Amino acid sequence: MHSKARITAIGTYVPERILTNADLEQMVETNDAWIVQRTGMKERRMAGEHEYASTLGCKAIENLREQYHKELLDVDFIIVATTTSDYAFPSVACQIQQHFHIPQTGAIDLNATCAGFTYGLHLANGLITSGLHRKVLVVAAETLSKVTDYTDRTTCILFGDGAAAVLVERDEEQPSFIASHLGTQGEGAQHVYLPNISHAMFGNPLSTSGKIVQNGREVYKWVTRTIPSGMSELLRTANLNMDELDWFVPHSANLRMIESVCEKSGFPYERTLTSAEYLGNTSAVSIPLALQLGLNEGKLSNGQTLMLYGFGGGLTHAGHIIHWQLDDC
């Protein structure tokens, strides 16, 4: 189905507190050189004691509204991608509706972990292209620091907090969405998880710590095997060649992982946009943060063709090839 939806505006927010590699050296047995060598990360942002996914998400939306002077009262659907919602319910999306006093809108939270933003875009495109909705607010908001085990040197070096928001609006003349590709490998779910009510998976006991558990080696193998194949499928569907893409914007899980994906796919690493170096792995938020950084640095501009690719726990992944054409600030 030919898309009728365009991404028209973006906004982001990260907390003020910075957690550096030097800070982590005081918390666990690690050092700056070891962290940079394995992840490419130097800093990450940390939510305050009274900052939650809803807090960060609302600030990102306010940033969007300030930059693009957008009206929010006619938003007719809110999608929030998060794995760290303030409550089991009500949803973060409902809290956002209340904060901005949006009178008539649907509101849901979406859990596709680090692929949450690209899944949110997929749903927004479908809702608008089908004619069911005209203006969808897609938000990604994470406070991963609240579920990170700071005694585990393999995971605590990775995660950071932040939020981002985009508006997706009906536009039949210059839609954003060119091609999409989604996939799931549920049998790999035990390689990265956040425990909740159940304490077993596939008959095997799980951690009851309430903190993120990850088998980094297995996740790395899955990503470097799966995402290059997905990239090829996206290009085939869009009838495009690799050199027709201006930027590749993957989930910023780990810069070394992205280097490997680029090597295996044949895409030049210097044409990637990332956010991990100074913001860490922010799960669903990492792709829109990279887009905002690309705008700030003058790399990203209207008229360019981008491949966005999210991947993470589930195991799940979702990619899009999009035409980038925001409204004027």
Salt bridges, closest charged atoms under 4 A:
GLU49 OE1 - HIS50 NE2 3.98
GLU51 OE2 - LYS59 NZ 3.62
GLU62 OE2 - HIS99 NE2 2.97
ASP74 OD1 - LYS135 NZ 2.81
ASP76 OD1 - HIS133 ND1 3.50
GLU169 OE2 - LYS70 NZ 2.65
ASP171 OD2 - ARG6 NE 2.75
GLU172 OE2 - ARG170 NH2 3.02
GLU218 OE2 - LYS221 NZ 3.08
GLU233 OE2 - ARG236 NH2 2.60
GLU259 OE2 - ARG256 NH1 3.03
GLU277 OE2 - LYS42 NZ 3.12
GLU297 OE1 - LYS299 NZ 3.26
ASP327 OD1 - ARG6 NH2 2.92
ASP327 OD2 - LYS70 NZ 2.58
